[in-house]
Amino acid sequence: MSNDFIYEFRNECKKNREYLGYSFYDVSVSLIDVSEADYENFENGKCMLSKENIERLARVLCVKRPISFDINDYIDTDGLSKEEIKDLSNIIFELEGDNNA
C-alpha cells in the first residue's frame, strides 16, 4: 500500500470513529488482538494493523454521511417556505436514491 493511501485511511478511520462517537477502546474490541493503546497508535501513525484487522476496521467504521443537497440547484424555490423546501429536498433525495453513492 502506498503511504498516501495509508495516511488517508488513518484519517478516515479517525474522522469516522469520532463521528460515530466511538472511543479507541470501542474500536479495539472489534479487532483481533488489538489493545486500546495499539489502536490509538495506529491512528497516530505509530504502528500498522494486520490485513485482517484493516478489513474489519473498514467494516466497523464504514459510514454513509448525510449528503448536503441544495434543491435550489434543481428547481425554482421562490415563494416557498423553509419547511416546504426541506420537504421537497427530502423527496428529491429519496427519489434520487444511492445512484451517486
N, CA, C and O atoms as CSV, one atom per row, in Angstrom:
chain,resi,resn,atom,element,x,y,z
A,1,MET,N,N,0.837,-1.178,0.000
A,1,MET,CA,C,0.000,0.000,0.000
A,1,MET,C,C,0.881,1.241,0.000
A,1,MET,O,O,1.941,1.272,0.626
A,2,SER,N,N,0.425,2.254,-0.711
A,2,SER,CA,C,1.201,3.487,-0.752
A,2,SER,C,C,1.031,4.265,0.549
A,2,SER,O,O,0.033,4.115,1.254
A,3,ASN,N,N,2.015,5.089,0.849
A,3,ASN,CA,C,1.962,5.891,2.065
A,3,ASN,C,C,0.790,6.862,2.051
A,3,ASN,O,O,0.187,7.121,3.092
A,4,ASP,N,N,0.461,7.406,0.867
A,4,ASP,CA,C,-0.669,8.326,0.764
A,4,ASP,C,C,-1.982,7.632,1.114
A,4,ASP,O,O,-2.824,8.192,1.817
A,5,PHE,N,N,-2.146,6.407,0.614
A,5,PHE,CA,C,-3.361,5.655,0.902
A,5,PHE,C,C,-3.466,5.361,2.401
A,5,PHE,O,O,-4.530,5.531,2.996
A,6,ILE,N,N,-2.378,4.927,3.001
A,6,ILE,CA,C,-2.371,4.602,4.428
A,6,ILE,C,C,-2.691,5.845,5.251
A,6,ILE,O,O,-3.480,5.777,6.194
A,7,TYR,N,N,-2.088,6.977,4.904
A,7,TYR,CA,C,-2.342,8.232,5.607
A,7,TYR,C,C,-3.822,8.614,5.495
A,7,TYR,O,O,-4.447,8.983,6.490
A,8,GLU,N,N,-4.374,8.524,4.294
A,8,GLU,CA,C,-5.776,8.868,4.075
A,8,GLU,C,C,-6.692,7.896,4.826
A,8,GLU,O,O,-7.688,8.316,5.415
A,9,PHE,N,N,-6.361,6.601,4.809
A,9,PHE,CA,C,-7.168,5.607,5.508
A,9,PHE,C,C,-7.182,5.891,7.010
A,9,PHE,O,O,-8.237,5.830,7.641
A,10,ARG,N,N,-6.028,6.197,7.579
A,10,ARG,CA,C,-5.964,6.514,9.017
A,10,ARG,C,C,-6.799,7.744,9.348
A,10,ARG,O,O,-7.512,7.768,10.352
A,11,ASN,N,N,-6.709,8.753,8.510
A,11,ASN,CA,C,-7.508,9.957,8.746
A,11,ASN,C,C,-9.003,9.671,8.683
A,11,ASN,O,O,-9.773,10.177,9.499
A,12,GLU,N,N,-9.409,8.858,7.713
A,12,GLU,CA,C,-10.819,8.494,7.604
A,12,GLU,C,C,-11.264,7.683,8.826
A,12,GLU,O,O,-12.366,7.877,9.340
A,13,CYS,N,N,-10.402,6.780,9.283
A,13,CYS,CA,C,-10.734,5.995,10.476
A,13,CYS,C,C,-10.969,6.910,11.666
A,13,CYS,O,O,-11.933,6.741,12.413
A,14,LYS,N,N,-10.090,7.869,11.832
A,14,LYS,CA,C,-10.206,8.797,12.958
A,14,LYS,C,C,-11.488,9.625,12.843
A,14,LYS,O,O,-12.246,9.739,13.807
A,15,LYS,N,N,-11.729,10.202,11.659
A,15,LYS,CA,C,-12.930,11.020,11.463
A,15,LYS,C,C,-14.199,10.206,11.689
A,15,LYS,O,O,-15.128,10.675,12.346
A,16,ASN,N,N,-14.245,8.982,11.146
A,16,ASN,CA,C,-15.436,8.156,11.286
A,16,ASN,C,C,-15.630,7.679,12.722
A,16,ASN,O,O,-16.760,7.610,13.205
A,17,ARG,N,N,-14.542,7.352,13.401
A,17,ARG,CA,C,-14.646,6.929,14.804
A,17,ARG,C,C,-15.228,8.065,15.635
A,17,ARG,O,O,-16.125,7.850,16.451
A,18,GLU,N,N,-14.719,9.265,15.427
A,18,GLU,CA,C,-15.225,10.415,16.162
A,18,GLU,C,C,-16.663,10.732,15.775
A,18,GLU,O,O,-17.472,11.066,16.640
A,19,TYR,N,N,-16.995,10.634,14.496
A,19,TYR,CA,C,-18.345,10.888,14.009
A,19,TYR,C,C,-19.347,9.928,14.663
A,19,TYR,O,O,-20.456,10.322,15.024
A,20,LEU,N,N,-18.940,8.669,14.807
A,20,LEU,CA,C,-19.804,7.657,15.417
A,20,LEU,C,C,-19.804,7.724,16.943
A,20,LEU,O,O,-20.635,7.086,17.590
A,21,GLY,N,N,-18.892,8.481,17.514
A,21,GLY,CA,C,-18.816,8.605,18.967
A,21,GLY,C,C,-18.132,7.429,19.631
A,21,GLY,O,O,-18.344,7.183,20.818
A,22,TYR,N,N,-17.307,6.690,18.883
A,22,TYR,CA,C,-16.591,5.546,19.437
A,22,TYR,C,C,-15.291,5.990,20.101
A,22,TYR,O,O,-14.636,6.930,19.652
A,23,SER,N,N,-14.936,5.300,21.168
A,23,SER,CA,C,-13.631,5.519,21.801
A,23,SER,C,C,-12.617,4.596,21.141
A,23,SER,O,O,-12.977,3.742,20.331
A,24,PHE,N,N,-11.338,4.773,21.494
A,24,PHE,CA,C,-10.316,3.860,20.989
A,24,PHE,C,C,-10.645,2.439,21.437
A,24,PHE,O,O,-10.465,1.480,20.686
A,25,TYR,N,N,-11.130,2.320,22.670
A,25,TYR,CA,C,-11.475,1.004,23.204
A,25,TYR,C,C,-12.608,0.370,22.396
A,25,TYR,O,O,-12.539,-0.808,22.048
A,26,ASP,N,N,-13.643,1.145,22.099
A,26,ASP,CA,C,-14.786,0.621,21.334
A,26,ASP,C,C,-14.337,-0.011,20.020
A,26,ASP,O,O,-14.827,-1.074,19.638
A,27,VAL,N,N,-13.420,0.633,19.339
A,27,VAL,CA,C,-12.938,0.114,18.061
A,27,VAL,C,C,-12.013,-1.079,18.292
A,27,VAL,O,O,-12.093,-2.077,17.577
A,28,SER,N,N,-11.145,-0.977,19.283
A,28,SER,CA,C,-10.154,-2.038,19.507
A,28,SER,C,C,-10.799,-3.380,19.818
A,28,SER,O,O,-10.263,-4.417,19.427
A,29,VAL,N,N,-11.943,-3.392,20.514
A,29,VAL,CA,C,-12.573,-4.667,20.866
A,29,VAL,C,C,-13.182,-5.368,19.648
A,29,VAL,O,O,-13.481,-6.560,19.707
A,30,SER,N,N,-13.365,-4.642,18.557
A,30,SER,CA,C,-13.899,-5.276,17.348
A,30,SER,C,C,-12.788,-5.844,16.468
A,30,SER,O,O,-13.059,-6.465,15.440
A,31,LEU,N,N,-11.540,-5.630,16.876
A,31,LEU,CA,C,-10.394,-6.121,16.120
A,31,LEU,C,C,-9.770,-7.311,16.831
A,31,LEU,O,O,-10.080,-7.578,17.992
A,32,ILE,N,N,-8.896,-8.023,16.141
A,32,ILE,CA,C,-8.275,-9.230,16.684
A,32,ILE,C,C,-6.942,-8.880,17.337
A,32,ILE,O,O,-6.032,-8.360,16.691
A,33,ASP,N,N,-6.848,-9.174,18.628
A,33,ASP,CA,C,-5.617,-8.962,19.395
A,33,ASP,C,C,-5.060,-7.539,19.275
A,33,ASP,O,O,-3.857,-7.348,19.097
A,34,VAL,N,N,-5.937,-6.559,19.373
A,34,VAL,CA,C,-5.523,-5.157,19.310
A,34,VAL,C,C,-6.018,-4.478,20.589
A,34,VAL,O,O,-7.215,-4.452,20.872
A,35,SER,N,N,-5.071,-3.931,21.351
A,35,SER,CA,C,-5.439,-3.229,22.580
A,35,SER,C,C,-5.880,-1.808,22.241
A,35,SER,O,O,-5.713,-1.331,21.119
A,36,GLU,N,N,-6.436,-1.164,23.231
A,36,GLU,CA,C,-6.837,0.234,23.075
A,36,GLU,C,C,-5.628,1.087,22.681
A,36,GLU,O,O,-5.721,1.925,21.784
A,37,ALA,N,N,-4.505,0.872,23.350
A,37,ALA,CA,C,-3.273,1.626,23.045
A,37,ALA,C,C,-2.772,1.309,21.638
A,37,ALA,O,O,-2.301,2.202,20.934
A,38,ASP,N,N,-2.870,0.039,21.220
A,38,ASP,CA,C,-2.445,-0.332,19.868
A,38,ASP,C,C,-3.270,0.407,18.817
A,38,ASP,O,O,-2.731,0.918,17.835
A,39,TYR,N,N,-4.590,0.456,19.036
A,39,TYR,CA,C,-5.429,1.140,18.058
A,39,TYR,C,C,-5.129,2.639,18.033
A,39,TYR,O,O,-5.071,3.245,16.963
A,40,GLU,N,N,-4.942,3.228,19.198
A,40,GLU,CA,C,-4.595,4.649,19.252
A,40,GLU,C,C,-3.278,4.898,18.514
A,40,GLU,O,O,-3.145,5.882,17.786
A,41,ASN,N,N,-2.311,4.006,18.704
A,41,ASN,CA,C,-1.033,4.120,17.988
A,41,ASN,C,C,-1.227,4.001,16.479
A,41,ASN,O,O,-0.552,4.688,15.712
A,42,PHE,N,N,-2.138,3.142,16.052
A,42,PHE,CA,C,-2.435,3.017,14.624
A,42,PHE,C,C,-2.949,4.345,14.072
A,42,PHE,O,O,-2.460,4.823,13.049
A,43,GLU,N,N,-3.937,4.945,14.749
A,43,GLU,CA,C,-4.478,6.215,14.271
A,43,GLU,C,C,-3.424,7.313,14.256
A,43,GLU,O,O,-3.463,8.209,13.413
A,44,ASN,N,N,-2.484,7.240,15.188
A,44,ASN,CA,C,-1.429,8.249,15.276
A,44,ASN,C,C,-0.244,7.949,14.361
A,44,ASN,O,O,0.742,8.686,14.361
A,45,GLY,N,N,-0.335,6.873,13.586
A,45,GLY,CA,C,0.705,6.547,12.618
A,45,GLY,C,C,1.926,5.883,13.208
A,45,GLY,O,O,2.981,5.858,12.575
A,46,LYS,N,N,1.807,5.342,14.414
A,46,LYS,CA,C,2.959,4.743,15.077
A,46,LYS,C,C,3.061,3.235,14.856
A,46,LYS,O,O,4.088,2.633,15.169
A,47,CYS,N,N,2.015,2.626,14.324
A,47,CYS,CA,C,2.076,1.196,14.018
A,47,CYS,C,C,1.072,0.871,12.922
A,47,CYS,O,O,0.228,1.697,12.575
A,48,MET,N,N,1.170,-0.323,12.388
A,48,MET,CA,C,0.276,-0.783,11.327
A,48,MET,C,C,-0.513,-1.965,11.843
A,48,MET,O,O,-0.037,-2.692,12.715
A,49,LEU,N,N,-1.700,-2.170,11.326
A,49,LEU,CA,C,-2.526,-3.314,11.695
A,49,LEU,C,C,-2.405,-4.403,10.639
A,49,LEU,O,O,-1.967,-4.153,9.516
A,50,SER,N,N,-2.798,-5.608,11.015
A,50,SER,CA,C,-2.773,-6.718,10.065
A,50,SER,C,C,-3.824,-6.507,8.974
A,50,SER,O,O,-4.747,-5.708,9.134
A,51,LYS,N,N,-3.674,-7.218,7.886
A,51,LYS,CA,C,-4.631,-7.120,6.774
A,51,LYS,C,C,-6.039,-7.458,7.252
A,51,LYS,O,O,-7.001,-6.778,6.895
A,52,GLU,N,N,-6.157,-8.509,8.060
A,52,GLU,CA,C,-7.465,-8.919,8.571
A,52,GLU,C,C,-8.089,-7.820,9.433
A,52,GLU,O,O,-9.290,-7.567,9.347
A,53,ASN,N,N,-7.274,-7.173,10.260
A,53,ASN,CA,C,-7.799,-6.091,11.095
A,53,ASN,C,C,-8.144,-4.854,10.279
A,53,ASN,O,O,-9.084,-4.136,10.619
A,54,ILE,N,N,-7.403,-4.595,9.214
A,54,ILE,CA,C,-7.740,-3.476,8.323
A,54,ILE,C,C,-9.105,-3.725,7.689
A,54,ILE,O,O,-9.924,-2.810,7.593
A,55,GLU,N,N,-9.353,-4.971,7.254
A,55,GLU,CA,C,-10.644,-5.314,6.667
A,55,GLU,C,C,-11.765,-5.166,7.693
A,55,GLU,O,O,-12.833,-4.646,7.372
A,56,ARG,N,N,-11.530,-5.618,8.917
A,56,ARG,CA,C,-12.526,-5.461,9.984
A,56,ARG,C,C,-12.776,-3.985,10.275
A,56,ARG,O,O,-13.919,-3.561,10.450
A,57,LEU,N,N,-11.716,-3.222,10.325
A,57,LEU,CA,C,-11.812,-1.800,10.614
A,57,LEU,C,C,-12.653,-1.089,9.559
A,57,LEU,O,O,-13.461,-0.221,9.889
A,58,ALA,N,N,-12.470,-1.448,8.312
A,58,ALA,CA,C,-13.256,-0.847,7.236
A,58,ALA,C,C,-14.742,-1.139,7.429
A,58,ALA,O,O,-15.579,-0.280,7.153
A,59,ARG,N,N,-15.075,-2.330,7.897
A,59,ARG,CA,C,-16.482,-2.671,8.141
A,59,ARG,C,C,-17.019,-1.959,9.372
A,59,ARG,O,O,-18.156,-1.488,9.362
A,60,VAL,N,N,-16.233,-1.872,10.423
A,60,VAL,CA,C,-16.674,-1.249,11.670
A,60,VAL,C,C,-16.908,0.247,11.487
A,60,VAL,O,O,-17.881,0.799,12.000
A,61,LEU,N,N,-16.021,0.887,10.761
A,61,LEU,CA,C,-16.086,2.339,10.630
A,61,LEU,C,C,-16.670,2.809,9.310
A,61,LEU,O,O,-16.518,3.975,8.946
A,62,CYS,N,N,-17.335,1.920,8.589
A,62,CYS,CA,C,-17.963,2.291,7.329
A,62,CYS,C,C,-19.139,3.222,7.641
A,62,CYS,O,O,-20.053,2.850,8.377
A,63,VAL,N,N,-19.109,4.414,7.085
A,63,VAL,CA,C,-20.118,5.412,7.400
A,63,VAL,C,C,-20.658,6.016,6.119
A,63,VAL,O,O,-19.901,6.390,5.224
A,64,LYS,N,N,-21.973,6.106,6.044
A,64,LYS,CA,C,-22.585,6.849,4.953
A,64,LYS,C,C,-23.094,8.142,5.563
A,64,LYS,O,O,-24.114,8.161,6.252
A,65,ARG,N,N,-22.380,9.208,5.304
A,65,ARG,CA,C,-22.743,10.504,5.878
A,65,ARG,C,C,-23.894,11.125,5.086
A,65,ARG,O,O,-24.053,10.870,3.892
A,66,PRO,N,N,-24.686,11.939,5.768
A,66,PRO,CA,C,-25.755,12.643,5.049
A,66,PRO,C,C,-25.179,13.509,3.934
A,66,PRO,O,O,-24.131,14.135,4.092
A,67,ILE,N,N,-25.872,13.534,2.823
A,67,ILE,CA,C,-25.430,14.317,1.681
A,67,ILE,C,C,-26.086,15.687,1.744
A,67,ILE,O,O,-27.301,15.797,1.904
A,68,SER,N,N,-25.285,16.718,1.618
A,68,SER,CA,C,-25.814,18.071,1.579
A,68,SER,C,C,-26.438,18.272,0.198
A,68,SER,O,O,-25.757,18.175,-0.822
A,69,PHE,N,N,-27.709,18.546,0.181
A,69,PHE,CA,C,-28.437,18.613,-1.081
A,69,PHE,C,C,-29.114,19.974,-1.178
A,69,PHE,O,O,-29.946,20.303,-0.332
A,70,ASP,N,N,-28.780,20.767,-2.181
A,70,ASP,CA,C,-29.383,22.088,-2.368
A,70,ASP,C,C,-30.404,22.014,-3.493
A,70,ASP,O,O,-30.060,21.949,-4.673
A,71,ILE,N,N,-31.667,22.027,-3.093
A,71,ILE,CA,C,-32.753,21.897,-4.065
A,71,ILE,C,C,-32.779,23.062,-5.049
A,71,ILE,O,O,-33.265,22.921,-6.172
A,72,ASN,N,N,-32.253,24.217,-4.625
A,72,ASN,CA,C,-32.247,25.387,-5.500
A,72,ASN,C,C,-31.465,25.152,-6.780
A,72,ASN,O,O,-31.666,25.857,-7.769
A,73,ASP,N,N,-30.580,24.171,-6.773
A,73,ASP,CA,C,-29.830,23.839,-7.979
A,73,ASP,C,C,-30.701,23.135,-9.016
A,73,ASP,O,O,-30.322,23.047,-10.183
A,74,TYR,N,N,-31.862,22.636,-8.603
A,74,TYR,CA,C,-32.681,21.814,-9.489
A,74,TYR,C,C,-34.045,22.415,-9.824
A,74,TYR,O,O,-34.545,22.234,-10.934
A,75,ILE,N,N,-34.648,23.126,-8.874
A,75,ILE,CA,C,-35.967,23.706,-9.147
A,75,ILE,C,C,-36.042,25.113,-8.571
A,75,ILE,O,O,-35.228,25.504,-7.735
A,76,ASP,N,N,-37.034,25.863,-9.033
A,76,ASP,CA,C,-37.261,27.220,-8.536
A,76,ASP,C,C,-38.002,27.136,-7.206
A,76,ASP,O,O,-39.113,26.610,-7.137
A,77,THR,N,N,-37.385,27.654,-6.162
A,77,THR,CA,C,-37.999,27.602,-4.827
A,77,THR,C,C,-38.486,28.967,-4.361
A,77,THR,O,O,-38.824,29.142,-3.191
A,78,ASP,N,N,-38.522,29.929,-5.270
A,78,ASP,CA,C,-39.017,31.264,-4.899
A,78,ASP,C,C,-40.437,31.158,-4.364
A,78,ASP,O,O,-41.293,30.506,-4.962
A,79,GLY,N,N,-40.673,31.803,-3.236
A,79,GLY,CA,C,-42.013,31.830,-2.657
A,79,GLY,C,C,-42.343,30.645,-1.771
A,79,GLY,O,O,-43.426,30.605,-1.188
A,80,LEU,N,N,-41.440,29.672,-1.651
A,80,LEU,CA,C,-41.698,28.518,-0.789
A,80,LEU,C,C,-41.127,28.757,0.602
A,80,LEU,O,O,-40.104,29.425,0.760
A,81,SER,N,N,-41.796,28.207,1.602
A,81,SER,CA,C,-41.300,28.326,2.975
A,81,SER,C,C,-40.122,27.371,3.174
A,81,SER,O,O,-39.893,26.474,2.362
A,82,LYS,N,N,-39.381,27.575,4.262
A,82,LYS,CA,C,-38.257,26.687,4.577
A,82,LYS,C,C,-38.734,25.252,4.755
A,82,LYS,O,O,-38.051,24.315,4.342
A,83,GLU,N,N,-39.900,25.075,5.365
A,83,GLU,CA,C,-40.442,23.720,5.571
A,83,GLU,C,C,-40.773,23.061,4.237
A,83,GLU,O,O,-40.497,21.877,4.039
A,84,GLU,N,N,-41.365,23.826,3.322
A,84,GLU,CA,C,-41.687,23.280,2.005
A,84,GLU,C,C,-40.418,22.908,1.237
A,84,GLU,O,O,-40.372,21.876,0.567
A,85,ILE,N,N,-39.398,23.747,1.338
A,85,ILE,CA,C,-38.122,23.457,0.668
A,85,ILE,C,C,-37.494,22.203,1.264
A,85,ILE,O,O,-36.970,21.366,0.529
A,86,LYS,N,N,-37.541,22.066,2.579
A,86,LYS,CA,C,-36.984,20.876,3.240
A,86,LYS,C,C,-37.733,19.623,2.800
A,86,LYS,O,O,-37.113,18.600,2.509
A,87,ASP,N,N,-39.068,19.695,2.748
A,87,ASP,CA,C,-39.860,18.547,2.301
A,87,ASP,C,C,-39.515,18.161,0.862
A,87,ASP,O,O,-39.362,16.979,0.554
A,88,LEU,N,N,-39.392,19.154,-0.015
A,88,LEU,CA,C,-39.030,18.871,-1.405
A,88,LEU,C,C,-37.629,18.267,-1.494
A,88,LEU,O,O,-37.392,17.349,-2.279
A,89,SER,N,N,-36.709,18.781,-0.692
A,89,SER,CA,C,-35.353,18.236,-0.680
A,89,SER,C,C,-35.367,16.771,-0.289
A,89,SER,O,O,-34.691,15.953,-0.912
A,90,ASN,N,N,-36.134,16.434,0.742
A,90,ASN,CA,C,-36.221,15.036,1.195
A,90,ASN,C,C,-36.828,14.138,0.129
A,90,ASN,O,O,-36.368,13.016,-0.080
A,91,ILE,N,N,-37.858,14.629,-0.544
A,91,ILE,CA,C,-38.499,13.836,-1.596
A,91,ILE,C,C,-37.520,13.602,-2.748
A,91,ILE,O,O,-37.402,12.481,-3.243
A,92,ILE,N,N,-36.826,14.646,-3.171
A,92,ILE,CA,C,-35.870,14.502,-4.271
A,92,ILE,C,C,-34.731,13.576,-3.870
A,92,ILE,O,O,-34.292,12.749,-4.669
A,93,PHE,N,N,-34.249,13.712,-2.632
A,93,PHE,CA,C,-33.182,12.835,-2.159
A,93,PHE,C,C,-33.632,11.375,-2.180
A,93,PHE,O,O,-32.867,10.502,-2.588
A,94,GLU,N,N,-34.869,11.100,-1.743
A,94,GLU,CA,C,-35.386,9.729,-1.756
A,94,GLU,C,C,-35.524,9.210,-3.184
A,94,GLU,O,O,-35.195,8.056,-3.461
A,95,LEU,N,N,-36.006,10.050,-4.084
A,95,LEU,CA,C,-36.156,9.634,-5.480
A,95,LEU,C,C,-34.812,9.395,-6.144
A,95,LEU,O,O,-34.662,8.477,-6.949
A,96,GLU,N,N,-33.828,10.233,-5.800
A,96,GLU,CA,C,-32.504,10.100,-6.386
A,96,GLU,C,C,-31.836,8.817,-5.933
A,96,GLU,O,O,-31.124,8.185,-6.714
A,97,GLY,N,N,-32.051,8.417,-4.684
A,97,GLY,CA,C,-31.506,7.173,-4.165
A,97,GLY,C,C,-30.013,7.190,-4.047
A,97,GLY,O,O,-29.409,8.243,-3.842
A,98,ASP,N,N,-29.403,6.012,-4.176
A,98,ASP,CA,C,-27.966,5.832,-3.995
A,98,ASP,C,C,-27.206,5.822,-5.312
A,98,ASP,O,O,-26.085,5.315,-5.368
A,99,ASN,N,N,-27.781,6.362,-6.357
A,99,ASN,CA,C,-27.131,6.318,-7.664
A,99,ASN,C,C,-25.784,7.035,-7.675
A,99,ASN,O,O,-24.893,6.676,-8.445
A,100,ASN,N,N,-25.637,8.032,-6.835
A,100,ASN,CA,C,-24.402,8.819,-6.827
A,100,ASN,C,C,-23.490,8.409,-5.696
A,100,ASN,O,O,-22.460,9.049,-5.482
A,101,ALA,N,N,-23.828,7.371,-4.969
A,101,ALA,CA,C,-23.008,6.951,-3.823
A,101,ALA,C,C,-21.753,6.287,-4.264
A,101,ALA,O,O,-20.948,5.872,-3.430
